[in-house]
């Protein structure tokens, strides 16, 4: 080999190694790598049954089993536009580079998935490949669903095919270049889709394995609660450490004691997941409210407990911008405590105080209590502003409690002022939102 | 306004199929009396008061807790009955405009309201009186900022705010105009 060739070869080898190293560094660990135990193939796992449906549905029809799994995978929230038929698609996802619309997954042959074979459906759900061979964007969480067993994916298909076909064509995506080049997702997928089925961990309990399957393959918690890396894929080095998704803050759900779930009692986690509320921790709103209403509230009790057992095992990741403890109740009188923002106080007095009280402990219902919630203790006030803009509604066995949307009643300036007042009075540190920030939040959630 | 009310009923029917047509026997303590009736658990207290119990002194204004016309007391605190599901007030004491005159603060407020001729059209005044009575029960001698904080959520289309403030001060001091 000549000197020149040797240099060229070295450069090529170095480039390949560097590229490989780069991909390896950006990609980071998989969602279950933290557990570190011995993995066995599902077929060889004898201690329990982590996949499929809970025991009470074991003998149910394929369609009924598919319905449970479709709810556990929360297909409906993304594939239904509010006011339209279930699963008929058309919900817009506002991204920094354009809008992406969810597809119709009813069995309509022209506009839905009526022509999908079993293999077509597996390709879409586990591999991110459409019927016509085109690539799906990862707004469809196929990098999570890839962990589902074929049997479970096909049960979901059977359920979807049992529903009435709805003729509804989603609007064309409005992504800008280069994000409108679907073919390029092939490379994204090659790097970021683990493309592997769930493998149980024999060093963990059967309950943990069930929880891992539910949380990772089906409920795809990480898609909102795990921060993203340079390639917009999940950065599992900070697994469940919290992130902003669709204009809402998905808080830290790692086992960190101060800013995660480490100090939540089991019964609080169970209550929050199944009812959307836990005393002293507030109520689920926005995307988590939808996840509770459409998905977690339908889980069997033993499945909720399994998810809790799994969440407990996720290593602590701190959220440095959050306080170490949430603030106690504010004084009962409007005169005491922080009165930084006179305009915010005015809005609070006229629009908020009658339900939330001046102390933050609601005279109406514990579900409306602000004290102790992360939303008011987040110095960015993201979720406070969002709830004020779009309202919230919680269903419980005793009925529903709702807060009206104030987005059309107050200006961006007034909403910023009241959010700043609320975080200062009921949280540890007041936010500094401006009218521009509120306008941006409106943009991110507007349908 | 009516649209809002309809919208609420539609939302209840559409969003929660489980509760559609489901009525529950409910018992409430209203104005010191025990009242039993059948109502869906998410029906707002205002609907129970007006449509089921026929107590029409409490008014429907905006339906979204933004005008104060529907104010009642729950455990002595002023709350908006239009967004308060009846299930949230079980085992708690509800007082309405029909009975507030028999509480010490309520009696003072009603007297001052008459003395100061506060009322113009009157639609919001049940709510104004309930909010003022709750204020005086908690803060017997309110200053202007206390009145602002307690009364800001009660809107008056006729603009009787000046007389409302004056009447609250009269009720607190016991003097006549």
Interface residues (C-beta under 8 A of the other chain):
Chain A: X333 X334 X335 X345 X346 X349 X350 X351 X353 X354 X355 X357 X358 X363 X364 X365 X393 X395 X398 X399 X400 X401 X402 X403 X404 X409
Chain B: X12 X15 X16 X19 X40 X41 X42 X43 X64 X65 X66 X68 X71 X74 X75 X77 X78 X79 X80 X83 X84 X85 X86 X87 X88 X139 X145 X146 X148 X149 X150 X152 X153
